[in-house]
């Protein structure tokens, strides 16, 4: 038995010298020794009966060897008492010695202070267990550090359950985020589908009267030419007749109706009207190309035509804020989903227009090699800081004022490019110097 009185506490323990007079006062010596023996036996029984592992190490020696371990320590570690007494307790450590707890323990041992840590230890058979360890210093009556007492609790079941719960919580949070994104995508998809149907319907409704008017304008131009020729022949016949009264009446009526001006201006009016109808037909074609309800699946498409039709749709909203420079010549058609890419292009163009200040400019440049096609949308807007760039593709993140943006545009664009086309979309920006969105599309998708 050890001549120590040990109290299990997080506070430092003080070794008190045994005093026969203090213990037994004025009782006979034989009875005093019986009291000492019984008290030490009680302490030993208490140490052996506890379910907590208890160890005592000698702080006066450099390697701080164990000088005592109780039964629970041996059961917890799988080692026999004679296998561990005289050794440093680092034999419980495994290969993963980079645990933060080790540094906390080292600091406590160096400074002679109390600490409480959770660390991964290993039994004799190699199985790991989570050890909730409390270390407390023991000092003698002079305050000198003599020993450390360690109290170990095997909390493997609790810790593994906690970690499993934490993993499940993370999985649930990720699932919730995915559900929110999916819900937003579905809502947006429904809106885009409804918009596409509306656009296609409007385009169809506009196309019919436009075709009718264009046909009439062609007939009107022909009739105008015929009428002008008949008028010129009639005027020549009146002049040849030599009838001064008839000639004078014809001139008076011609002047009153301003026939000469009408005959000169009417062809120009008809030509400008025909040009206007051609523009309307072009807008209708762009609307139909943008909606592309019949092209939800992949098909070989001209990216140049996609961007040009999108620019036509953006129309005044973009062109009033930006000068747009397209450098898309000689791009070969690629296999893609045109309706989805049109959404991406429209979003990037409108974002540039909304961010533009005075003298806004947008350059759309396309290059390609045998494997990929690269599209760069570069504006001279206010730009973004690094923190904003890291979050720019996150769902529901927006830099616009409340009520002016959903934060889904670039998130959906990211999914369309990465998930739908197995490509990449990146952003490069500098505050005060503008922003470049780069899209890389594989040509053999």
Buried (B, 14 or more C-beta within 10 A) or exposed (E): EEEBEBEBEEEBBBBEEEEEEEEBEEEEEEEBEEEBEEEBEEBEEEBEEBEBBBBBBBBEEEEBBBBBBBBBBBEBBBBEEEBBBEEBBEBBBEEEEEBEBBEBBEEBBEEBEBBBBBBBBBBBEEEEBBBBBBBBBBBBEEEEBBBBBBBBBBBBEEBEEEEEEEEEEEEEEEEEEEEEBEEBBEEBEEEBBEEBEEBBEBBEEBBEEBEEBBEEBEEBBEEBEEBBEEBEEEBEEBEEEEEEEEBEEBEEEBEEEEBEEBBEEBEEEBEEBBEEBEEBBEBBBBBBBBBBEEBEEBBEBBBBBBBBBBBBBBEEEBBEBBEBEBEBEEBEBBBBBBBBBBBBBBBBBBBBBBBBEEEBBBBBBBEBEEEBBBBBBBBBBBBBEEEBBEEBBBBEBBBEEEEEBBBBBBBBBBBBBEEBBEBBBBBBBEEEEBBBBBBBBBBEB
